Amino acid sequence: MSVRSTVRVQREVDVRLLGGSSVSGPTAGGVVPGGVKTRTLLVALALDAGTAVSTERLLDYLWEREPPRSAVKNLQLYVSRLRRCLDTANTGFARLLVHVGHGYRLDVRPEAVDALWVDGLARRGAAALRQGDLPTTVAALTPALAGWPVDGLAGLVPSGPATTVTALWRERRLAAVEHLATAKTELGAWAEAADLLAPQASAHPARESSQVLLMRVLAHLGDRTGAIGVYRRLWHVLDSDLGIKPGVEARAVYEEILGD
């Protein structure tokens, strides 16, 4: 299946990372790896599905600080646990987690991993928006966000790589919401754009791009008071938390609303 498809088809194995890790397959569904390190190992391997991930990289994922002397043996234990989880979901089929060289590889297709599938759609939607292809933007981003919970990659070891990848996937979802909302406004679906933006703007009050979009949408819908309230909240959060003021675009939209 190509990432160009907006319908996710069940493969022999389906790896879910977003909103909690699990594996489904021909013989079992929703098998959850036990333990935070085993779940983190699944994420580290699945995000590079079909590609070998070095032992050193996996050790970085699994330990918040310097790995202990027994780290390699412990990694082998977590690999064994993850293999049992995969085998439970895929009994009778080829082994999916293989040792290769100085690392391990998860032998599943990228589109079988929910995070990679939604990311492919998000990239397609963003590209379509840049090209002015609004129907394709909506067609790609709507199913992507439907399968992309707000908490994204959660419950991982708080290591450097895991923290980085969690933040990356959070940013990608925030951007996808903004892209879809922008397409909705250009198609005249202003109320739908407001429904998309309001929860995000509330959860991320210092994210200026979401606040500016929401201000524009509310003003267009005739909610001048709401739009002004969004700006004042943004001003307060930026001033109190970061010691800065809203940017040029936010101030320009605010002044335009006041002028109206």
Helices and strands as residue ranges (DSSP letters): E 14-16, E 22-24, H 36-46, E 53-54, H 55-62, H 71-89, E 97-100, E 103-106, G 110-112, H 114-130, H 134-146, H 160-186, H 190-203, H 208-220, H 224-237, I 238-242, H 248-259
